Amino acid sequence: MSLRKNTFLEMPSDVSHCAKINVLEEEIVREIKSLWTGPDTDVRTALLKEMVGSVVRLRDLDTDVIDVKILHRALKELRYAFRVFRQYREVKKVSIFGSARTPVDDSNYKLASRFGKLLSQRGFMVITGGGPGIMLAGNEGAGRENSFGVNIMLPFEQAPNAMIADDKKLVHLKYFFTRKLLLVKESHAVALFPGGFGTLDEAFEVLTLIQTGKTHPIPVVCIESPGGDYWKRMMEFLEQQLLSRGFINRSDFALFKVVYSAEEAVEEIQQFFRVYHSLRIVRDMMVIRIHQHLTQAEMIQLNQEFSDLLTEGQFQQVEALPEERDEPHLSHLSRLVLHFNWKELGRLRHCIDWLNARAIAI
């Protein structure tokens, strides 16, 4: 036995490496066989089977190596990031965007730090790009235990900040598209501070996703220290260049709010979830989950004031639908079911605000 052990240790490194690869391949084959015996009625299993099939079919396409590298790296990054966020799934999170070049003595830096602190005190966690400037301020305010960093690897300016460096909630990413996906997917609200191309890219990305229904409605706050004109000038551009030309609707301005204090920003985010909880699409219907059952009088008013959100029929108040059985933890919530006019996402935000105002009246 001792001889065998010593012989194995003295094997050439390439032989040892090949042995490890063989073991890994055998393990992967076992996992795939186990996956394939799983029921297709399970959505997760069915999707994983399709993913494996898609990877195998890449061989038939004579796919370029660079394309395979992109897919491989993106999948690895997302798989790791999903695991990091999974254990915090039930905690509401706010993504903070802003310039990496904002100095620590800038009033907006101090505002971002104050904002992060207030969020953590109200039970929220903070997600930033993990870099300097506004990102560092947000992480500092929230504290290490309440912070995530979704860091992009750049040749300059984007090393992880000291507050989040080496933390288990720091994720390193190569691609901007995986980073932006996570910053939106994992957040329940977005806060935008003054910044450059990157900040504006993220701002319009979020607004476009909400406006087109590619992500569910979330509160978006554009925040700046008192006396600043960054968002004022942006509003002027939107009005004079986009709205006046018919490129956006007046109701699209409801998708975000400009504020000048951390307190007002946090209040806007909390208010969004007073009555409204979430929504889901079931067949051809939108299902709005709410914390509070509406009275008959409120249902009449809802159908009168927001008839433009309907393509047919009326708002109906119902219990959880059979298709929602995969979310049993939400079964206690009331539902508003409607055939939604997808051209009116801005008006949908008006409707959510109307619903949330019901809580104030009680």
GIVENTA-V986840 format. One record per backbone hydrogen bond with DSSP energy under -0.5 kcal/mol. NH is the residue of the N-H (numbers start at 0). CO is the residue of the C=O. Records with the same first field share a line. If there is no record, write none. Layout:
NH = CO + CO
This chain:
4 = 0
5 = 1
6 = 2
7 = 3
8 = 4
9 = 5
10 = 7
14 = 11
15 = 11
16 = 12
17 = 13
18 = 14
19 = 15
20 = 16
21 = 17
22 = 18
23 = 19
24 = 20
25 = 21
26 = 22
27 = 23
28 = 24
29 = 25
30 = 26
31 = 27
32 = 28
33 = 29
34 = 30
35 = 31
36 = 32
37 = 34
41 = 38
42 = 40
45 = 41
46 = 42
47 = 43
48 = 44
49 = 45
50 = 46
51 = 47
52 = 48
53 = 49
54 = 50
55 = 51
56 = 52
57 = 53 + 54
58 = 55
59 = 56
60 = 56 + 57
61 = 58
62 = 57
67 = 63
68 = 64
69 = 65
70 = 66
71 = 67
72 = 68
73 = 69
74 = 70
75 = 71
76 = 72
77 = 73
78 = 74
79 = 75
80 = 76
81 = 77
82 = 78
83 = 79
84 = 80
85 = 81
86 = 82
87 = 84
88 = 85
90 = 87
93 = 124
94 = 188
95 = 126
96 = 94 + 190
98 = 193
101 = 98
105 = 102
109 = 105
110 = 106
111 = 107
112 = 108
113 = 109
114 = 110
115 = 111
116 = 112
117 = 113
118 = 114
119 = 115
120 = 116
121 = 117 + 118
122 = 119
123 = 118
124 = 91
125 = 145
126 = 93
127 = 147
131 = 156
133 = 98
134 = 131
136 = 132
137 = 133
138 = 134
139 = 135
140 = 136
141 = 137
142 = 138
145 = 142
146 = 143
147 = 125
148 = 168
149 = 127
150 = 148 + 170
152 = 172
153 = 151
160 = 129
163 = 160
164 = 160
166 = 163
169 = 166
170 = 148
172 = 150
178 = 174
179 = 175
180 = 176
181 = 177
182 = 178
183 = 179
184 = 180
185 = 181
186 = 183
187 = 92
188 = 92
189 = 218
190 = 94
191 = 220
192 = 96 + 190
199 = 195
200 = 196
201 = 197
202 = 198
203 = 199
204 = 200
205 = 201
206 = 202
207 = 203
208 = 204
209 = 205
210 = 206
211 = 207
212 = 209
213 = 208
214 = 208
218 = 187
220 = 189
221 = 256
222 = 191 + 220
223 = 258
227 = 224
232 = 228
233 = 229
234 = 230
235 = 231
236 = 232
237 = 233
238 = 234
239 = 235
240 = 236
241 = 236 + 237
242 = 237
243 = 238
245 = 242
246 = 241
247 = 241
251 = 248
252 = 249
253 = 250
254 = 251
255 = 252
256 = 219
258 = 221
264 = 260
265 = 261
266 = 262
267 = 263
268 = 264
269 = 265
270 = 266
271 = 267
272 = 268 + 269
273 = 270
276 = 288
277 = 288
279 = 286
281 = 279 + 284
282 = 280
284 = 281
285 = 337
286 = 279
287 = 285 + 335
288 = 277 + 286
289 = 333
290 = 274
298 = 294
299 = 295
300 = 296
301 = 297
302 = 298
303 = 299
304 = 300
305 = 301
306 = 303
308 = 305
309 = 306
310 = 338
311 = 338
315 = 336
317 = 315 + 334
319 = 330
323 = 320
324 = 321
326 = 323
327 = 324
329 = 326
330 = 327
332 = 329
333 = 289
334 = 317
335 = 287
336 = 315 + 334
337 = 285
338 = 311
339 = 337
340 = 308
341 = 339
343 = 340
347 = 343
348 = 344
349 = 345
350 = 346
351 = 347
352 = 348
353 = 349
354 = 350
355 = 351
356 = 352
357 = 353 + 354
358 = 355
359 = 355
360 = 356
361 = 358
